[in-house]
Amino acid sequence: QKEVEQDPGPLSVPEGAIVSLNCTYSNSAFQYFMWYRQYSRKGPELLMYTYSSGNKEDGRFTAQVDKSSKYISLFIRDSQPSDSATYLCASLGAGSYQLTFGKGTKLSVIP
Amino acid sequence: DAMVIQNPRYQVTQFGKPVTLSCSQTLNHNVMYWYQQKSSQAPKLLFHYYDKDFNNEADTPDNFQSRRPNTSFCFLDIRSPGLGDTAMYLCATSRDGQGGGYTFGSGTRLTVV
């Protein structure tokens, strides 16, 4: 079993929709949870970061981590065509250096 | 803005011809990483430096080497590239391995012909 599972999609939504992206993980040692956005042929851009459980909001983006169910979520409100990209969830254990990534979900926001 | 800069953005090299990719950072992070990302796959860690200490992943081919002459710069050397080494190579940095500032550069897209 891969340590971080993510539905690769693709996911297509109309402009203005609320997008929900999700990952599950199996390693209880994970402490840091990140969401990266990656445009085609570019490097991953850090969108949101959460330490341990909880919610974090930044503009149209909300990240949630539920350690009891090992569930990671990213919500995008009022989605825009510029949000079209691949979204990668990633986890990191305390004292570890290697990010464990999900496969990435390819999102298309249709005008 | 503080950032991670990779050069070149695109590199084409011949089969077996050594190639060097470079990375510089202005974040003053003490940990620097090299990841390999093949098409439609998640990035895979090749190795990292914690300060001057080099840490190789067990499954990284011997063909891949790295140098970190100072805090700001790190190089990836591929001694004899094969066709299977065609990929995006990503440099990343962090402070003490913490997740909050784990920052990637824009990548170098390497094509081996």
Interface residues (C-beta under 8 A of the other chain):
Chain A: Q31 Y32 F33 M34 Y36 R41 K42 G43 P44 E45 L46 Y49 Y51 L88 A90 L92 G95 S96 Y97 Q98 L99 F101 G102 K103 G104
Chain B: Q6 V31 Y33 Q41 A42 P43 L45 H48 Y50 N55 E57 M88 L90 S94 G97 Q98 G99 G100 Y102 T103 F104 G105 S106 G107 R109
